[in-house]
């Protein structure tokens, strides 16, 4: 399957779910190429940004699991498929 590069934005509105989110991300560490986390103590939430490199199945599984965690919002953006090739 074709590999693509992308970004996943995660907003944790229920900080009790932080450990669960980190556990899920760890399960997909092979596609995570970068990570930044920013807590917002004033609003009681946290934001995580992931740079990823993987196929649609793995990325979809990761975002799906994260999106099913209560109190967690997830958005992703991926590069478009180009000429059926793999990103080198």
Residue pairs with C-beta under 8 A, 6 or more apart in sequence:
1 55
1 56
1 57
2 55
2 56
2 81
2 84
2 85
2 86
3 53
3 54
3 55
3 86
3 87
4 53
4 54
4 55
4 56
4 59
4 78
4 79
4 80
4 81
4 87
5 51
5 52
5 53
5 78
5 79
5 87
6 51
6 52
6 53
6 59
6 76
6 77
6 78
6 79
7 49
7 50
7 51
7 52
7 76
7 77
8 49
8 50
8 52
8 59
8 62
8 63
8 66
8 74
8 75
8 76
9 47
9 48
9 49
9 50
9 74
9 75
9 76
10 21
10 47
10 48
10 49
10 50
10 66
10 72
10 73
10 74
11 45
11 46
11 47
11 72
11 73
11 74
12 18
12 21
12 45
12 46
12 47
12 48
12 71
12 72
13 45
13 71
13 72
13 73
14 70
14 71
14 72
15 44
15 45
15 46
16 71
17 69
17 70
17 71
17 72
18 46
20 69
21 48
21 66
21 69
21 72
24 62
24 65
24 66
24 69
25 32
25 35
25 48
25 50
25 62
25 66
27 62
27 65
28 54
28 58
28 61
28 62
30 54
31 52
31 53
31 54
31 58
31 59
31 62
32 50
32 51
32 52
33 51
33 52
33 53
34 50
34 51
35 48
35 49
35 50
35 51
36 48
36 49
37 46
37 47
37 48
37 49
38 46
38 47
38 48
39 45
39 46
40 46
40 47
52 59
52 62
53 87
56 78
59 76
59 78
63 74
63 76
66 72
66 74
67 73
67 74
79 87
